[in-house]
Amino acid sequence: MKFNKRPKINVEEIRELIVKDKVELPKYASPLINLANRFAQATRPEVVGQMSELVKKCPYKDFEEWKRWYLSKYPNAIEVATNKIMNMLSRFKETIDKLDKETVRK
């Protein structure tokens, strides 16, 4: 019997392999950050590069080397993306402060 299936690894396992320090976020922080990112389009290829292509172009196979290589190509990408998300979160906060029960009901 021959099996040609590739081993599967889930996102949590990948995160454990590449993240040295586990980040503890407040409750609801992650979905809010992700939503703000979607609205701000902070991780679009124009901002951070086309990841699928960059992974192919990178001459290194180890994550730390890839990270060093990526940051040499896009030194400001993380800062720009972070600022875009923070700006959108500020806009969310302004909107949330204006919401009341009647608005929610409508």
N, CA, C and O atoms as CSV, one atom per row, in Angstrom:
chain,resi,resn,atom,element,x,y,z
A,1,MET,N,N,0.850,-1.179,0.000
A,1,MET,CA,C,0.000,0.000,0.000
A,1,MET,C,C,0.895,1.242,0.000
A,1,MET,O,O,1.835,1.345,0.788
A,2,LYS,N,N,0.588,2.172,-0.888
A,2,LYS,CA,C,1.420,3.359,-1.047
A,2,LYS,C,C,0.593,4.603,-0.730
A,2,LYS,O,O,-0.521,4.764,-1.229
A,3,PHE,N,N,1.147,5.471,0.099
A,3,PHE,CA,C,0.460,6.704,0.458
A,3,PHE,C,C,1.231,7.885,-0.111
A,3,PHE,O,O,2.429,8.028,0.135
A,4,ASN,N,N,0.555,8.719,-0.861
A,4,ASN,CA,C,1.197,9.893,-1.448
A,4,ASN,C,C,0.724,11.184,-0.791
A,4,ASN,O,O,0.930,12.270,-1.334
A,5,LYS,N,N,0.105,11.073,0.350
A,5,LYS,CA,C,-0.396,12.273,1.023
A,5,LYS,C,C,0.738,12.981,1.747
A,5,LYS,O,O,1.600,12.359,2.368
A,6,ARG,N,N,0.704,14.289,1.644
A,6,ARG,CA,C,1.668,15.103,2.386
A,6,ARG,C,C,1.202,15.222,3.829
A,6,ARG,O,O,0.001,15.249,4.097
A,7,PRO,N,N,2.139,15.292,4.749
A,7,PRO,CA,C,1.707,15.487,6.138
A,7,PRO,C,C,1.030,16.847,6.279
A,7,PRO,O,O,1.445,17.822,5.652
A,8,LYS,N,N,-0.003,16.906,7.096
A,8,LYS,CA,C,-0.713,18.170,7.300
A,8,LYS,C,C,-0.273,18.773,8.623
A,8,LYS,O,O,-0.049,18.074,9.611
A,9,ILE,N,N,-0.159,20.077,8.608
A,9,ILE,CA,C,0.203,20.815,9.821
A,9,ILE,C,C,-0.781,21.967,9.939
A,9,ILE,O,O,-1.038,22.677,8.967
A,10,ASN,N,N,-1.325,22.148,11.124
A,10,ASN,CA,C,-2.313,23.213,11.277
A,10,ASN,C,C,-1.643,24.530,11.667
A,10,ASN,O,O,-0.459,24.572,12.000
A,11,VAL,N,N,-2.422,25.589,11.616
A,11,VAL,CA,C,-1.904,26.939,11.865
A,11,VAL,C,C,-1.270,27.045,13.250
A,11,VAL,O,O,-0.225,27.677,13.408
A,12,GLU,N,N,-1.887,26.440,14.235
A,12,GLU,CA,C,-1.343,26.511,15.603
A,12,GLU,C,C,0.036,25.857,15.671
A,12,GLU,O,O,0.927,26.371,16.347
A,13,GLU,N,N,0.222,24.744,14.986
A,13,GLU,CA,C,1.527,24.074,14.973
A,13,GLU,C,C,2.578,24.937,14.270
A,13,GLU,O,O,3.725,25.005,14.713
A,14,ILE,N,N,2.192,25.585,13.190
A,14,ILE,CA,C,3.107,26.486,12.487
A,14,ILE,C,C,3.499,27.630,13.403
A,14,ILE,O,O,4.673,27.985,13.504
A,15,ARG,N,N,2.507,28.204,14.068
A,15,ARG,CA,C,2.767,29.325,14.977
A,15,ARG,C,C,3.751,28.917,16.071
A,15,ARG,O,O,4.652,29.682,16.413
A,16,GLU,N,N,3.583,27.724,16.614
A,16,GLU,CA,C,4.490,27.248,17.664
A,16,GLU,C,C,5.916,27.093,17.140
A,16,GLU,O,O,6.880,27.318,17.872
A,17,LEU,N,N,6.044,26.709,15.872
A,17,LEU,CA,C,7.371,26.525,15.288
A,17,LEU,C,C,8.095,27.844,15.042
A,17,LEU,O,O,9.316,27.914,15.177
A,18,ILE,N,N,7.348,28.893,14.682
A,18,ILE,CA,C,8.020,30.140,14.296
A,18,ILE,C,C,7.970,31.243,15.340
A,18,ILE,O,O,8.779,32.170,15.294
A,19,VAL,N,N,7.043,31.163,16.272
A,19,VAL,CA,C,6.925,32.225,17.276
A,19,VAL,C,C,7.631,31.784,18.551
A,19,VAL,O,O,7.272,30.786,19.175
A,20,LYS,N,N,8.637,32.553,18.913
A,20,LYS,CA,C,9.392,32.199,20.117
A,20,LYS,C,C,8.645,32.567,21.394
A,20,LYS,O,O,8.592,31.781,22.340
A,21,ASP,N,N,8.073,33.761,21.415
A,21,ASP,CA,C,7.354,34.222,22.596
A,21,ASP,C,C,5.865,34.279,22.283
A,21,ASP,O,O,5.434,35.018,21.398
A,22,LYS,N,N,5.092,33.500,23.011
A,22,LYS,CA,C,3.656,33.471,22.789
A,22,LYS,C,C,3.063,34.827,23.180
A,22,LYS,O,O,3.348,35.359,24.252
A,23,VAL,N,N,2.250,35.362,22.303
A,23,VAL,CA,C,1.632,36.664,22.530
A,23,VAL,C,C,0.261,36.458,23.161
A,23,VAL,O,O,-0.589,35.762,22.605
A,24,GLU,N,N,0.055,37.061,24.309
A,24,GLU,CA,C,-1.242,37.009,24.978
A,24,GLU,C,C,-1.974,38.303,24.671
A,24,GLU,O,O,-1.518,39.385,25.041
A,25,LEU,N,N,-3.101,38.192,24.000
A,25,LEU,CA,C,-3.889,39.368,23.652
A,25,LEU,C,C,-5.138,39.431,24.514
A,25,LEU,O,O,-5.643,38.399,24.957
A,26,PRO,N,N,-5.642,40.642,24.755
A,26,PRO,CA,C,-6.908,40.759,25.485
A,26,PRO,C,C,-8.022,40.082,24.688
A,26,PRO,O,O,-7.925,39.924,23.471
A,27,LYS,N,N,-9.068,39.690,25.388
A,27,LYS,CA,C,-10.217,39.060,24.748
A,27,LYS,C,C,-10.741,39.975,23.643
A,27,LYS,O,O,-10.841,41.186,23.835
A,28,TYR,N,N,-11.072,39.408,22.505
A,28,TYR,CA,C,-11.606,40.085,21.314
A,28,TYR,C,C,-10.573,40.896,20.549
A,28,TYR,O,O,-10.906,41.448,19.500
A,29,ALA,N,N,-9.341,40.995,21.020
A,29,ALA,CA,C,-8.338,41.808,20.326
A,29,ALA,C,C,-8.027,41.244,18.935
A,29,ALA,O,O,-7.983,41.988,17.955
A,30,SER,N,N,-7.815,39.952,18.857
A,30,SER,CA,C,-7.436,39.352,17.585
A,30,SER,C,C,-8.492,39.555,16.497
A,30,SER,O,O,-8.143,39.979,15.395
A,31,PRO,N,N,-9.780,39.267,16.764
A,31,PRO,CA,C,-10.765,39.516,15.704
A,31,PRO,C,C,-10.898,40.990,15.343
A,31,PRO,O,O,-11.157,41.316,14.185
A,32,LEU,N,N,-10.727,41.884,16.310
A,32,LEU,CA,C,-10.792,43.319,16.001
A,32,LEU,C,C,-9.614,43.751,15.137
A,32,LEU,O,O,-9.782,44.519,14.190
A,33,ILE,N,N,-8.436,43.262,15.458
A,33,ILE,CA,C,-7.250,43.586,14.653
A,33,ILE,C,C,-7.428,43.049,13.232
A,33,ILE,O,O,-7.126,43.739,12.258
A,34,ASN,N,N,-7.919,41.821,13.124
A,34,ASN,CA,C,-8.133,41.234,11.800
A,34,ASN,C,C,-9.172,42.012,10.999
A,34,ASN,O,O,-9.005,42.216,9.797
A,35,LEU,N,N,-10.245,42.447,11.661
A,35,LEU,CA,C,-11.273,43.232,10.980
A,35,LEU,C,C,-10.707,44.586,10.533
A,35,LEU,O,O,-10.953,45.024,9.409
A,36,ALA,N,N,-9.962,45.232,11.403
A,36,ALA,CA,C,-9.341,46.511,11.054
A,36,ALA,C,C,-8.381,46.324,9.879
A,36,ALA,O,O,-8.318,47.166,8.983
A,37,ASN,N,N,-7.642,45.225,9.887
A,37,ASN,CA,C,-6.734,44.934,8.783
A,37,ASN,C,C,-7.503,44.784,7.473
A,37,ASN,O,O,-7.079,45.297,6.438
A,38,ARG,N,N,-8.626,44.085,7.520
A,38,ARG,CA,C,-9.418,43.913,6.296
A,38,ARG,C,C,-9.889,45.249,5.747
A,38,ARG,O,O,-9.818,45.488,4.542
A,39,PHE,N,N,-10.373,46.127,6.630
A,39,PHE,CA,C,-10.845,47.436,6.183
A,39,PHE,C,C,-9.686,48.317,5.710
A,39,PHE,O,O,-9.815,49.027,4.713
A,40,ALA,N,N,-8.566,48.274,6.416
A,40,ALA,CA,C,-7.414,49.124,6.088
A,40,ALA,C,C,-6.598,48.561,4.922
A,40,ALA,O,O,-5.801,49.275,4.312
A,41,GLN,N,N,-6.801,47.287,4.621
A,41,GLN,CA,C,-6.041,46.608,3.564
A,41,GLN,C,C,-4.530,46.722,3.816
A,41,GLN,O,O,-3.737,46.945,2.901
A,42,ALA,N,N,-4.172,46.562,5.076
A,42,ALA,CA,C,-2.792,46.779,5.504
A,42,ALA,C,C,-1.831,45.683,5.081
A,42,ALA,O,O,-0.625,45.920,5.011
A,43,THR,N,N,-2.333,44.498,4.800
A,43,THR,CA,C,-1.431,43.417,4.428
A,43,THR,C,C,-1.595,43.029,2.955
A,43,THR,O,O,-1.336,41.888,2.572
A,44,ARG,N,N,-2.021,43.976,2.152
A,44,ARG,CA,C,-2.114,43.756,0.707
A,44,ARG,C,C,-0.704,43.745,0.106
A,44,ARG,O,O,0.228,44.294,0.694
A,45,PRO,N,N,-0.552,43.122,-1.062
A,45,PRO,CA,C,0.769,43.056,-1.700
A,45,PRO,C,C,1.429,44.421,-1.908
A,45,PRO,O,O,2.655,44.527,-1.865
A,46,GLU,N,N,0.628,45.462,-2.133
A,46,GLU,CA,C,1.219,46.791,-2.324
A,46,GLU,C,C,1.937,47.277,-1.066
A,46,GLU,O,O,2.848,48.102,-1.140
A,47,VAL,N,N,1.521,46.761,0.080
A,47,VAL,CA,C,2.094,47.197,1.356
A,47,VAL,C,C,3.209,46.260,1.813
A,47,VAL,O,O,4.303,46.711,2.154
A,48,VAL,N,N,2.934,44.965,1.820
A,48,VAL,CA,C,3.883,44.000,2.392
A,48,VAL,C,C,4.536,43.081,1.367
A,48,VAL,O,O,5.368,42.247,1.723
A,49,GLY,N,N,4.165,43.227,0.100
A,49,GLY,CA,C,4.699,42.350,-0.933
A,49,GLY,C,C,3.778,41.169,-1.173
A,49,GLY,O,O,2.919,40.864,-0.346
A,50,GLN,N,N,3.956,40.509,-2.300
A,50,GLN,CA,C,3.158,39.329,-2.659
A,50,GLN,C,C,3.821,38.110,-2.029
A,50,GLN,O,O,4.791,37.576,-2.567
A,51,MET,N,N,3.296,37.673,-0.887
A,51,MET,CA,C,3.948,36.609,-0.116
A,51,MET,C,C,4.165,35.327,-0.902
A,51,MET,O,O,5.224,34.712,-0.782
A,52,SER,N,N,3.194,34.907,-1.703
A,52,SER,CA,C,3.361,33.657,-2.450
A,52,SER,C,C,4.571,33.738,-3.387
A,52,SER,O,O,5.270,32.742,-3.575
A,53,GLU,N,N,4.822,34.896,-3.968
A,53,GLU,CA,C,5.977,35.070,-4.850
A,53,GLU,C,C,7.268,35.234,-4.053
A,53,GLU,O,O,8.315,34.715,-4.441
A,54,LEU,N,N,7.189,35.954,-2.944
A,54,LEU,CA,C,8.391,36.174,-2.129
A,54,LEU,C,C,8.922,34.869,-1.557
A,54,LEU,O,O,10.134,34.667,-1.478
A,55,VAL,N,N,8.018,33.986,-1.160
A,55,VAL,CA,C,8.443,32.696,-0.616
A,55,VAL,C,C,9.217,31.921,-1.677
A,55,VAL,O,O,10.205,31.254,-1.368
A,56,LYS,N,N,8.769,32.008,-2.916
A,56,LYS,CA,C,9.467,31.312,-4.017
A,56,LYS,C,C,10.827,31.941,-4.322
A,56,LYS,O,O,11.785,31.235,-4.638
A,57,LYS,N,N,10.909,33.263,-4.227
A,57,LYS,CA,C,12.145,33.975,-4.565
A,57,LYS,C,C,13.215,33.877,-3.491
A,57,LYS,O,O,14.405,33.973,-3.789
A,58,CYS,N,N,12.807,33.690,-2.263
A,58,CYS,CA,C,13.767,33.675,-1.156
A,58,CYS,C,C,14.726,32.491,-1.295
A,58,CYS,O,O,14.288,31.355,-1.476
A,59,PRO,N,N,16.023,32.751,-1.212
A,59,PRO,CA,C,16.998,31.665,-1.353
A,59,PRO,C,C,17.142,30.808,-0.091
A,59,PRO,O,O,17.838,29.792,-0.118
A,60,TYR,N,N,16.505,31.194,0.997
A,60,TYR,CA,C,16.658,30.487,2.274
A,60,TYR,C,C,15.433,29.654,2.600
A,60,TYR,O,O,14.322,29.998,2.197
A,61,LYS,N,N,15.625,28.571,3.320
A,61,LYS,CA,C,14.525,27.677,3.691
A,61,LYS,C,C,14.187,27.756,5.177
A,61,LYS,O,O,13.148,27.258,5.613
A,62,ASP,N,N,15.048,28.368,5.930
A,62,ASP,CA,C,14.835,28.469,7.376
A,62,ASP,C,C,14.123,29.792,7.691
A,62,ASP,O,O,14.408,30.813,7.066
A,63,PHE,N,N,13.208,29.771,8.649
A,63,PHE,CA,C,12.361,30.929,8.917
A,63,PHE,C,C,13.156,32.173,9.305
A,63,PHE,O,O,12.866,33.261,8.809
A,64,GLU,N,N,14.147,32.037,10.175
A,64,GLU,CA,C,14.923,33.203,10.613
A,64,GLU,C,C,15.657,33.854,9.435
A,64,GLU,O,O,15.721,35.079,9.339
A,65,GLU,N,N,16.205,33.032,8.546
A,65,GLU,CA,C,16.881,33.566,7.363
A,65,GLU,C,C,15.878,34.221,6.420
A,65,GLU,O,O,16.147,35.272,5.839
A,66,TRP,N,N,14.710,33.579,6.277
A,66,TRP,CA,C,13.670,34.159,5.429
A,66,TRP,C,C,13.262,35.519,5.975
A,66,TRP,O,O,13.115,36.476,5.216
A,67,LYS,N,N,13.080,35.608,7.289
A,67,LYS,CA,C,12.674,36.866,7.922
A,67,LYS,C,C,13.716,37.954,7.669
A,67,LYS,O,O,13.364,39.085,7.335
A,68,ARG,N,N,14.976,37.620,7.825
A,68,ARG,CA,C,16.062,38.581,7.589
A,68,ARG,C,C,16.046,39.034,6.121
A,68,ARG,O,O,16.170,40.222,5.825
A,69,TRP,N,N,15.892,38.073,5.218
A,69,TRP,CA,C,15.844,38.381,3.785
A,69,TRP,C,C,14.646,39.276,3.466
A,69,TRP,O,O,14.790,40.276,2.763
A,70,TYR,N,N,13.454,38.918,3.985
A,70,TYR,CA,C,12.241,39.691,3.734
A,70,TYR,C,C,12.400,41.134,4.229
A,70,TYR,O,O,12.069,42.077,3.511
A,71,LEU,N,N,12.904,41.302,5.450
A,71,LEU,CA,C,13.063,42.646,6.019
A,71,LEU,C,C,14.091,43.475,5.256
A,71,LEU,O,O,14.019,44.704,5.263
A,72,SER,N,N,15.032,42.827,4.607
A,72,SER,CA,C,15.985,43.581,3.782
A,72,SER,C,C,15.299,44.098,2.510
A,72,SER,O,O,15.688,45.137,1.978
A,73,LYS,N,N,14.302,43.394,2.031
A,73,LYS,CA,C,13.559,43.790,0.830
A,73,LYS,C,C,12.430,44.780,1.148
A,73,LYS,O,O,12.148,45.682,0.359
A,74,TYR,N,N,11.795,44.603,2.301
A,74,TYR,CA,C,10.653,45.437,2.717
A,74,TYR,C,C,10.877,45.941,4.144
A,74,TYR,O,O,10.151,45.547,5.057
A,75,PRO,N,N,11.868,46.803,4.343
A,75,PRO,CA,C,12.230,47.206,5.710
A,75,PRO,C,C,11.137,47.959,6.468
A,75,PRO,O,O,11.128,47.932,7.699
A,76,ASN,N,N,10.224,48.624,5.776
A,76,ASN,CA,C,9.190,49.411,6.456
A,76,ASN,C,C,7.812,48.782,6.408
A,76,ASN,O,O,6.860,49.357,6.935
A,77,ALA,N,N,7.678,47.620,5.792
A,77,ALA,CA,C,6.364,47.022,5.564
A,77,ALA,C,C,5.582,46.771,6.853
A,77,ALA,O,O,4.391,47.074,6.924
A,78,ILE,N,N,6.229,46.232,7.849
A,78,ILE,CA,C,5.524,45.912,9.096
A,78,ILE,C,C,5.068,47.190,9.790
A,78,ILE,O,O,3.955,47.254,10.313
A,79,GLU,N,N,5.919,48.197,9.795
A,79,GLU,CA,C,5.561,49.474,10.417
A,79,GLU,C,C,4.404,50.141,9.672
A,79,GLU,O,O,3.480,50.661,10.299
A,80,VAL,N,N,4.450,50.129,8.346
A,80,VAL,CA,C,3.379,50.733,7.548
A,80,VAL,C,C,2.066,49.987,7.780
A,80,VAL,O,O,1.026,50.614,7.981
A,81,ALA,N,N,2.106,48.659,7.755
A,81,ALA,CA,C,0.902,47.860,7.990
A,81,ALA,C,C,0.348,48.100,9.395
A,81,ALA,O,O,-0.861,48.240,9.577
A,82,THR,N,N,1.235,48.148,10.379
A,82,THR,CA,C,0.811,48.405,11.765
A,82,THR,C,C,0.138,49.765,11.877
A,82,THR,O,O,-0.903,49.888,12.523
A,83,ASN,N,N,0.716,50.780,11.260
A,83,ASN,CA,C,0.123,52.125,11.316
A,83,ASN,C,C,-1.246,52.168,10.649
A,83,ASN,O,O,-2.157,52.830,11.145
A,84,LYS,N,N,-1.396,51.467,9.530
A,84,LYS,CA,C,-2.684,51.432,8.848
A,84,LYS,C,C,-3.742,50.788,9.753
A,84,LYS,O,O,-4.865,51.283,9.850
A,85,ILE,N,N,-3.380,49.693,10.406
A,85,ILE,CA,C,-4.318,48.998,11.289
A,85,ILE,C,C,-4.652,49.862,12.501
A,85,ILE,O,O,-5.815,49.952,12.893
A,86,MET,N,N,-3.655,50.491,13.091
A,86,MET,CA,C,-3.904,51.362,14.247
A,86,MET,C,C,-4.824,52.520,13.877
A,86,MET,O,O,-5.703,52.889,14.656
A,87,ASN,N,N,-4.629,53.088,12.701
A,87,ASN,CA,C,-5.493,54.168,12.237
A,87,ASN,C,C,-6.935,53.683,12.118
A,87,ASN,O,O,-7.866,54.379,12.523
A,88,MET,N,N,-7.114,52.492,11.563
A,88,MET,CA,C,-8.469,51.952,11.422
A,88,MET,C,C,-9.075,51.637,12.783
A,88,MET,O,O,-10.267,51.868,12.986
A,89,LEU,N,N,-8.294,51.119,13.717
A,89,LEU,CA,C,-8.805,50.853,15.065
A,89,LEU,C,C,-9.255,52.155,15.730
A,89,LEU,O,O,-10.259,52.164,16.443
A,90,SER,N,N,-8.533,53.248,15.509
A,90,SER,CA,C,-8.943,54.556,16.046
A,90,SER,C,C,-10.280,54.979,15.456
A,90,SER,O,O,-11.137,55.522,16.153
A,91,ARG,N,N,-10.444,54.725,14.170
A,91,ARG,CA,C,-11.712,55.055,13.521
A,91,ARG,C,C,-12.842,54.188,14.066
A,91,ARG,O,O,-13.961,54.666,14.251
A,92,PHE,N,N,-12.550,52.914,14.321
A,92,PHE,CA,C,-13.549,52.032,14.940
A,92,PHE,C,C,-13.970,52.589,16.294
A,92,PHE,O,O,-15.157,52.655,16.614
A,93,LYS,N,N,-12.965,52.992,17.090
A,93,LYS,CA,C,-13.246,53.497,18.437
A,93,LYS,C,C,-14.145,54.727,18.377
A,93,LYS,O,O,-15.091,54.845,19.156
A,94,GLU,N,N,-13.853,55.641,17.456
A,94,GLU,CA,C,-14.694,56.835,17.293
A,94,GLU,C,C,-16.134,56.445,16.974
A,94,GLU,O,O,-17.080,57.024,17.508
A,95,THR,N,N,-16.284,55.465,16.103
A,95,THR,CA,C,-17.622,55.020,15.713
A,95,THR,C,C,-18.323,54.332,16.878
A,95,THR,O,O,-19.500,54.588,17.133
A,96,ILE,N,N,-17.619,53.472,17.577
A,96,ILE,CA,C,-18.217,52.760,18.718
A,96,ILE,C,C,-18.699,53.750,19.771
A,96,ILE,O,O,-19.756,53.558,20.373
A,97,ASP,N,N,-17.924,54.809,19.992
A,97,ASP,CA,C,-18.311,55.821,20.981
A,97,ASP,C,C,-19.604,56.541,20.594
A,97,ASP,O,O,-20.284,57.101,21.453
A,98,LYS,N,N,-19.943,56.526,19.310
A,98,LYS,CA,C,-21.158,57.197,18.840
A,98,LYS,C,C,-22.382,56.271,18.824
A,98,LYS,O,O,-23.508,56.731,18.631
A,99,LEU,N,N,-22.161,54.987,19.023
A,99,LEU,CA,C,-23.274,54.040,18.967
A,99,LEU,C,C,-24.110,54.083,20.236
A,99,LEU,O,O,-23.589,54.237,21.341
A,100,ASP,N,N,-25.412,53.943,20.054
A,100,ASP,CA,C,-26.313,53.806,21.193
A,100,ASP,C,C,-27.309,52.692,20.884
A,100,ASP,O,O,-27.289,52.108,19.801
A,101,LYS,N,N,-28.160,52.412,21.831
A,101,LYS,CA,C,-29.093,51.299,21.685
A,101,LYS,C,C,-30.022,51.507,20.494
A,101,LYS,O,O,-30.320,50.560,19.766
A,102,GLU,N,N,-30.476,52.724,20.294
A,102,GLU,CA,C,-31.391,53.007,19.187
A,102,GLU,C,C,-30.714,52.759,17.840
A,102,GLU,O,O,-31.337,52.228,16.920
A,103,THR,N,N,-29.465,53.134,17.725
A,103,THR,CA,C,-28.724,52.911,16.491
A,103,THR,C,C,-28.586,51.405,16.228
A,103,THR,O,O,-28.760,50.949,15.097
A,104,VAL,N,N,-28.281,50.655,17.257
A,104,VAL,CA,C,-28.143,49.210,17.141
A,104,VAL,C,C,-29.480,48.587,16.743
A,104,VAL,O,O,-29.535,47.691,15.901
A,105,ARG,N,N,-30.543,49.069,17.355
A,105,ARG,CA,C,-31.881,48.556,17.058
A,105,ARG,C,C,-32.223,48.784,15.582
A,105,ARG,O,O,-32.764,47.895,14.925
A,106,LYS,N,N,-31.910,49.964,15.068
A,106,LYS,CA,C,-32.211,50.287,13.649
A,106,LYS,C,C,-31.454,49.376,12.742
A,106,LYS,O,O,-31.569,49.485,11.521
